[in-house]
Amino acid sequence: MIRQAVLQYIHEEQAVDRLSELLRGRKAVLIHGEQALKSSEQYLPELPKLLFSGHCTDQQVAELTERCAAYEIIIALGGGSVIDTAKQVAVKRNCPLIVIPTIVSNCAPWTPLSVMYDERGQYLRFDTIPVVIEALLLDHRILAASPYDYFVAGLVDTLAKWYEARALSGTSADDPVVESALRMAEHCKELILRTPISPEQFKDYPSSIQYLVETVIPLAGSVGGFGDAATRGAIGHGVHNALSPFPSTKTILHGSKVGYGLLVQELLLGETQSYEELQQYLGDNQQPTTSTELGLTELERESLAERIGQEPLCQLIETDLSPRTILETLMKNDQQAVCSR
């Protein structure tokens, strides 16, 4: 099955200036994060506003759905959690959605799904939904001023598209649609690994950075849209989900935790070359590569090993997911990360 959500994609210097034109007089409401509004308010027309905070939860979706009853179109302003929540609300209200990302952290602005959490921020599930994103606006001014660490985490999350798709489906497929998704995922990886990045470059927002932003959002989003289950999450994202209950990981960005999960995945699968290239990229970009850097104690590491083996995304891959084997893998990764420095 092919799933895509975006009807119009606009990535330009003053993309948000098109908003009034796109609304065409319809009664709109802005669902936004607090920091997202501060970074973007100067570019936005005057609109009714609803503040989002916390996580994308069923309770928050229900509350915002009720509060949006009087509006004809919803605008989502912020990061992945805001956008995923707004997508759910738009489906429940049966109304279109305009998305304005304020950070470059994942492909949520493009995808027809929402990642759901409980009130404590623990992962529950992801919902595939028939959302219509009428327009996706990537504004250079907003994104170039966004936090660099989110951008790096977004690039790492995009690297997962190839490593997890390859683990699920191999390096090629007979199905031409899945094959297209695999080639797109591989292209994302190659572009990311060969393109130098720095906070200064990101702030300047040259064409090389614009291409990476498009790799994180439309290209990465299209991988799952075309490949569906054949190219979606595997052990990398499964480890991320298994990490969600541990307090020390709450402040670590989604993509950064996925990066650690990819190291675990590649070690479990015996993919030495890809493990080393990942370890190099993560180390060069100050990403956590060990359980210690994630703030886990020895007992928590043992608990994590058990949780990883129980994660549905991890169970999609045929490999030894016994707690003993996973714990040995976590310890081996810790040791190799230290030796590589």
Secondary structure, DSSP 8 states (H G I E B T S, - for coil): -----BS-EEEETTGGGGHHHHHTT--EEEEEEHHHHHHHGGGS----EEEE-S---HHHHHHHHHHTTT-SEEEEEESHHHHHHHHHHHHHHT--EEEEESS-S-STTT-SEEEEE-TTS-EEEEEE----EEEEEEEHHHHHTS-HHHHHHHHHHHHHHHHHHHHHH-S--SSHHHHHHHHHHHHHHHHHHHS---HHHHHH--HHHHHHHHIIIIIHHHHHHHHGGGSS--HHHHHHHHHTT-GGGTTS-HHHHHHHHHHHHHHHTT-HHHHHHHHHHHHHTT---STTTTT--HHHHHHHHHHHHH-TTGGGS-S---HHHHHHHHHHHHHHHHHT-
